[in-house]
Amino acid sequence: MKEIYIRHIAGLLGLKDWQVENCADLFADGDTIPFISRYRKEKTGGMDDAEVAEVRHWVDVFAEMDKRKETVLKVIGEAGALTDELRARIENSVSATELEDLYLPWRPKRRTRATAARELGLEPLADLLWSGKSRNPETDARKYVGDQVPDIETALAGARDIVAERLSETAAIRENLRAIFRRRRVTAAVTKAGRENADAAKYRSYFDFKMPLDRIPSHNLLAILRAQNEGFLNVGIDADAEKCDAKIYYDFCQEHGYPAAAAAGQIKEAVSDAFKRLLEPSISGEVLREAKEKADRESIQVFGENLRQLLLSAPVGQKRTMAIDPGFRNGCKIACLDEQGGLLCHTIIYPHPPQNEKVKAIMAVQQMLDRYGIQAVAIGNGTASRETEDFMRRIHLPEGCKVWTVSEDGASIYSASEIARREFPDEDVTVRGAVSIGRRLMDPLAELVKIDPKNLGIGQYQHDVDQALLKEKLDNTVESCVNAVGVNLNTASPYLLAYVAGIGPALAENIVTYRAESGGFRSRAELMKVPRLGPKAFEQCAGFLRIRGAENPLDDSAVHPESYGIVDRMAKSLGVTAKELVGNAELCARIQARDFVTETAGLPTVNDILKELAKPGLDPREQVSEFSFAEDIHGIEDLKVGMELPGIVTNITNFGAFVDIGIHDNGLVHVSQMGPRGTDPTKVVKLHQQVRVSVTAVDLDRGRISLRLMK
């Protein structure tokens, strides 16, 4: 990778040049983000997976920029305009905006007014104005009057069009204007459609809106841009045209010298035209896109963190589970699952209005609880959730069996997906949805990887942000979570295996097929027998896969097979076997890490090995804890200002957090109700955190609830 790119990435991310260079080299060797961050800490200086992912992003960005530079150099070269100075500027550029500015004069464009003027032969006249050599523009223009140019003013107008286009394509002028625009205010004004359309009411606070561009919160900017796309707002930047004209004229004069008095008027007219017709729309659009990119990154960062917390939610583990998808008229769909999430039975009960078959429902549920040895109950948090929870309290549950409320977001998407059809080809969508609810309680990570994160009810404006950047972030987050937890090689679905470092969908299917044919894996080394799984894929994935009850206990740990020899040496130094060392924290504490450092395994790696040996296969997720909503609150009409209630955080945004307090509508804890000005909501609460809130306002008409976070 080029040195200029390495230095730029290092400065951008606050890293050392050698860290970026080593990461780039590892990527070039085919190493994955989880593998690099977990097993190559000596190379990266201990960078975490988020930092490695950022480097990966910029390595890809500059790889694409190099391709773009090749095109730019070729086009300018073919035009005979590629000077050594211009080549150097292009090759040393690390900014896509700067690169496009340098390319702009030669980039193929549609027919313009300047094009028409050139066709009339007016470019030499424009050259005289541009160079400042014209002492009498009218006299110079008279030479061009003829059949196609009827008079002097037509000639001068055409020359000014050419000058205006040149001004608009001057890199220095464009960059100076961007600096001005970035310090100005973004404005929004309601359109006629916005005034007349009821759907625009949600944007009412932006109908006459002004705010400095460098201070506008990301969610505000994304909202007004969405409203603009829907035709409800006109959005722009209130740049001062007079000051911008003066700046453009000054930049021109600094480059070409001040023109003679007679020509100055022509240049100033061209400047004013260039700004109004060419530069203002272009620069305004560029700066707004730049601001949106920043807002996108902030929004995507929040979304990614929400997703991480959701995927790493506490699991109840391998327990026989009764899953209930609640409902009124259509009944409550029930699915009973075994310890592995397999479907044992399903049915529908009608304990709520209008049927009110409570006795029949109680008998049916009680029979299933006893027959299938149910150890946990999962109830979806949608319609009739609280009523179904109350119904379950009337039933005698087996000892140790508890009732949990589970988010339904995305369950309907899953139930109609190709994945669900492959898993349950003979069941309808209602059964698949109930199964998904139960599996989410057992192992949120294993189930939620089957659903597009955009359908999980988290984040903000996820459909408005850069979709490629969003996908990159979310894919990295899912991959990070899966590999942080580790995957049971003998039970994991192909959808979960696909996110293990180095595997992907095709190899995941091959692994599952081999597993079915061979009766399961007995060692990590057996992975090499899987078709198309070669040494590189094995290197990347092996440390993240677990084999319960393997002959070598290290196969059920995060110790990478490349380090098994180090563990053997550690055990030998204590006079014990590797089996005796694994899981024995007391023995591990007697080992001096520095004694086992090698050329390939530095101190960070050895310390990681010791930590893993002390507690092999430790799940980083928290233990699930019980929770109950306020028993006397069932609807928004039950709320009163000042009430203090228990709740669960369901979504976190830049402007606050949404909290489920046990009714149909979630309440909002605005960021101003979390702490002092400038508080970051993602630093105050976590997704699915149990909190206490007080009610500050209730809007029955709009179904809005305002809350304050209690300490």
ABEGO torsion letter per residue (X at the ends): XBAAAAAAAAAAAGBBAAAAAAAAAAAAAGBBAAAAAAAAAAAAGGBBAAAAAAAAAAAAAAAAAAAAAAAAAAAAAAAGABBAAAAAAAAABABAAAAAAAAAAABBBBBBAAAAAAAAGAAAAAAAAAAGABABAAAAAAAABBAABABAAAAAAAAAAAAAAAAAABAAAAAAAAAAAAABBBBBBBBAAAAABAAAAAAAAAABBBBBAAABBAAAAAAAAAAAAAGABBBBBBBBAAAAAAAAAAAAAAAAEBBBAAAAAAAAAAAAAAAAAAAAAAAAAAAAAAAAAAAAAAAAAAAAAAAAAAAABBBAEBBBBBBBBBBBAAEBBBBBBBAAGBBABBBBBBABOAAGBAAAAAAAAAAAAAAAGBABBBBBABBGAAAAAAAAAABBBBBGBBBBBBBABGAAAAAABAAAAAABAABBAAAAAAAAAAAAAABAAAAAAABBAAAAGBEBGAAABBAAAAAAAAAAAAAAAAAAAEBBAAABBAAAAAABBGAEAAAAAAAAAAAAAAGEBABAAAAAABBGBBAAAAAAAAAABBBBGBABAAAABABBAAAAAAAAAAAAAAGBBAAAABGBAAAAAABBAAAABBAABBAAAAAAAAAAAABBGBBABBBBBBBBBBAABABAAABBBGBBBBBBBABBBAAEBBBBAGBABBBBBBAAAAEBBGBBAAAABBBGBBBBBBBABBBAAAGBBBBBBBX
